Amino acid sequence: MAICFQTPFKPIGFFNDNSKNHKPLLRCNLSLTTTELEPVYTSVKSFAPATVANLGPGFDFLGCAVDGVGDYVSLCVDPSVHSGEISISDITGNHASRKLSKNPLFNCAGIAAIATMKMLKIRSVGLSLTLEKGLPLGSGLGSSAASAAAAAVAVNELFGGKLDSRELVLAGLESEAKVSGYHADNIAPAIMGGFVLIRSYDPLELMRLRFPTEKDLIFVLVSPNFEAPTKKMRAALPTEVGMSHHVWNCSQAGALVASILEGDLLGLGKALSADKIVEPKRAPLIPGMEAVKKAAMEAGAFGCTISGAGPTAVALIDNEERGKHIGERMVEAFWREGNLKAAAMVKRLDRVGARLVASVPLR
Amino acid sequence: MAICFQTPFKPIGFFNDNSKNHKPLLRCNLSLTTTELEPVYTSVKSFAPATVANLGPGFDFLGCAVDGVGDYVSLCVDPSVHSGEISISDITGNHASRKLSKNPLFNCAGIAAIATMKMLKIRSVGLSLTLEKGLPLGSGLGSSAASAAAAAVAVNELFGGKLDSRELVLAGLESEAKVSGYHADNIAPAIMGGFVLIRSYDPLELMRLRFPTEKDLIFVLVSPNFEAPTKKMRAALPTEVGMSHHVWNCSQAGALVASILEGDLLGLGKALSADKIVEPKRAPLIPGMEAVKKAAMEAGAFGCTISGAGPTAVALIDNEERGKHIGERMVEAFWREGNLKAAAMVKRLDRVGARLVASVPLR
C-alpha cells in the first residue's frame, strides 16, 4: 500500500461541496512549469451516490441519483507513486468487490481518476487511491459510475475543484465506456445529483431536471441475488422499434420529464411503468420481475420498473413507511415467483451528487 | 340558409371564456324530458386557433396553439332544423373552403358539433351552423381541428358549457378520426390552448405543458403554395425505427418538454430542429423545405421544422420584428429552391384555446 507523504488520511468532518474557502496552509510547487495545478489538500475523501438509469421510457438518456448509498474514494498525494500516475492501494467494501482489479487502467475509479488528472494536466504529482465499495457490482444501481464519479470528484477537489460537472462527467464517461458502454445516464446523475437528461454526446449536453425541493421522492430498490450482465441485457433488445411503440415511448418520456419538473409523483410513477420497448424484453430475463412489479403496484407504489439493466427493481412512493411495506412485498415476490433471495432499500432522491465528505488540508 | 328563430346573429362583444355569468333572460324547455339541457343563448360565435402538431420529436403526441389565426363558427338555435340535428347553412372564408361539404356528416365542424350534441344528449333542439374558415386547408396548421374545435365549443357553450376540455377533445377527435386519423395533437391544443402532450388514447389522457406566461414565444409560419396530403406524408414514414434513432428522438422529446416548461426558447428551438425520424423523410417531399430550414436558422431562428404533416414550415423566435425578417428569408428560400410561392405569418403562442367570442342571450 502506498503511504501518504504527509499525515495519513484522516476524515476531518463532513461538508457538502466546494472546498475553495479552505485555504491551504502550505503550498509547494511540485511542477516544473508555472501553469501546473498544485494540490490544495493532502488527502480527500469523496462520496458518489447510486443511480437509477433508464427509468422506463427514459432508456439510455435519463437517470437519477439515490441518496445514502454509494461508493467512497479516499485519495492522497503520494510521493512513492510515479509523477502523473495513480496507484490503487486498497479496495474495501462488499464481498464481490474483491473481484475488482487494482490496476488503475482496469478499474472504474482508476480510469476516471487518470482521465481527471489528464484534464487537469497533472504531471508532477503521484496519487494513491482507496476505493470503498458501498454498492454491489452489476446490480443495476450504477456501481461502476459511482466509483468513477467519486474518483473524478476526489481528484478534482484535491487540486482545487477547477473542473465543472460536465467535464467531470466526460472524465467519468471514459471509465463507463470501457466497462459498460459510452452511456452517461449513470455517471451524469452520479456526479450532478437529481435527475439528468442526456441531450447529446457530440458534444456532451446535459440537462438537469429539477424535482421540486419541497416534495419528497422515495425509491424502493430491491436487488435479487441474480446476475444480469449489462451486455446480455443489452443483447436482448430489438435493433428496430415499431413506429407505434416509438411514438408511445416518446410520449411517455415526455410525460416522465414533465412529471419530474412538476413534482407530480403519480404522473412520474405512471410514466416509469409505461415502457413498451425495453422492459418487456428484459423483465422475462430476471426471474420473478413481472410478479415483483405487480406486487409493488398492488402494495401502492406509484410506478415500478427495472433499474438500469437490472436485476434491481425500482419502485416509487412518497413515504418511507409505505416504501418499507412495498419493499417487503417485492422481496416476497422475488422469492415466491423467481426463487431468488432479495434485499430491499428505501432511499430518497439525492439532489447533490458526488461530493467531498472529508479533507486534510496541506500543512 | 336556415334562419334563426329569434334575433339574427349579432356579435355582442368579445370576451375570453366562460359564459356562465351571463344569465339568460328567457328559458323555454324544449325538451320532453326533465333532464335535457336547454340552450342558454340564442346564438354564439366561437373561435378556435391554428395549431402546430409534432414539433419535431413530438411526432404524434405534442402540439401547440397559435394565436390570431383560426376558424370561426357561428351557431344558432334553428326551429327549421330537425330536433337533435345540425344544418350547415354557410361556409365562408378562403377560396379553397368552397371544396368543403355542407353535409354535416362530411364536414369537420358538423361532425364535431353532432358529437358534442350527442354528449350533451340534445334531442329536442335543431341547430344551424356557419363556418368561417380563416385557415387554408391541408396546410399543416390544423385546419380541420380548428373547425372541429370551434364547433364543439360553440355547441357546448350554447347549452351552458357543461362539458370539460377533455370531453370536447373527444368530440373533436370523432371529426379528426374521419378526416386525418385518430390523432389529438391538433384538436387538443386547438381546444385547450398552449402546449398539450397526448399521454394516452385509451383512456384519453392529456397533459397541459405550461409555457411561462412572462415569456414571449413567436412562431414564424411559412406556407408554400403546395399540396402535401396528410395520407401521402404519413405513407412516407418508416414502419420501423432503428434503436439509436428511437433513443435520440426520445431524448429530444424529453428536452422539448423540459424546454417548454422552463421557458427555455433556445432549448426549445434546438429540440424542435432535432428530429431524426419524421422530418428527414417528409422534408424531401416538400420542394425547398431543407433550404427553408437552413434559411430560417441562418436568419437567427432558434429552431425550425415542418408544421404537422406540412407543407407549412414553422420557425421559432422570441421577437416579432426578427420573426418578420426570418419569414422573409424563408419565403425567399421556398421560391429560390422550391420554385414555390409562399406566405409568411408571425404569430404568438395561443394560451387560451377555442373560446366564445360573441353571444346573443335568450330574450
Contacts between the chains, C-beta under 8 A, distances in Angstrom:
chain1	res1	chain2	res2	distance
A	57	B	250	6.8
A	58	B	250	7.7
A	58	B	254	7.0
A	59	B	247	6.3
A	59	B	250	7.1
A	60	B	247	4.6
A	60	B	251	7.7
A	61	B	247	6.1
A	61	B	250	6.5
A	61	B	251	3.6
A	61	B	254	6.8
A	62	B	251	7.7
A	62	B	254	6.6
A	197	B	251	6.6
A	197	B	254	5.2
A	197	B	255	6.2
A	197	B	258	6.6
A	198	B	251	6.3
A	199	B	251	6.2
A	199	B	252	7.5
A	199	B	255	5.0
A	200	B	251	7.8
A	207	B	254	8.0
A	207	B	255	6.0
A	207	B	258	5.8
A	207	B	267	7.6
A	209	B	258	6.0
A	237	B	243	6.5
A	238	B	243	6.7
A	239	B	242	6.8
A	239	B	243	5.5
A	240	B	240	4.1
A	240	B	241	6.7
A	240	B	242	6.0
A	240	B	243	6.8
A	241	B	240	6.7
A	241	B	241	4.9
A	241	B	242	7.7
A	241	B	243	6.1
A	241	B	246	4.6
A	242	B	239	6.8
A	242	B	240	6.1
A	242	B	241	7.7
A	243	B	237	6.5
A	243	B	238	6.7
A	243	B	239	5.5
A	243	B	240	6.9
A	243	B	241	6.1
A	246	B	241	4.6
A	246	B	246	5.2
A	246	B	249	7.3
A	246	B	277	7.3
A	247	B	59	6.3
A	247	B	60	4.6
A	247	B	61	6.1
A	249	B	246	7.3
A	249	B	250	6.1
A	250	B	57	6.8
A	250	B	58	7.7
A	250	B	59	7.1
A	250	B	61	6.5
A	250	B	246	8.0
A	250	B	249	6.1
A	250	B	250	5.1
A	250	B	253	4.6
A	251	B	60	7.8
A	251	B	61	3.7
A	251	B	62	7.7
A	251	B	197	6.6
A	251	B	198	6.3
A	251	B	199	6.2
A	251	B	200	7.8
A	251	B	253	7.6
A	252	B	199	7.5
A	253	B	250	4.6
A	253	B	251	7.6
A	253	B	253	5.4
A	253	B	254	4.9
A	254	B	58	7.0
A	254	B	61	6.8
A	254	B	62	6.6
A	254	B	197	5.2
A	254	B	207	8.0
A	254	B	253	4.9
A	254	B	254	6.3
A	254	B	256	7.1
A	254	B	257	4.3
A	255	B	197	6.2
A	255	B	199	5.0
A	255	B	207	6.0
A	255	B	257	8.0
A	256	B	254	7.1
A	257	B	254	4.3
A	257	B	255	8.0
A	257	B	257	4.5
A	257	B	258	5.2
A	258	B	197	6.6
A	258	B	207	5.8
A	258	B	209	6.0
A	258	B	257	5.2
A	258	B	261	6.3
A	261	B	258	6.3
A	261	B	261	4.9
A	261	B	262	7.2
A	262	B	261	7.2
A	267	B	207	7.6
A	277	B	246	7.3
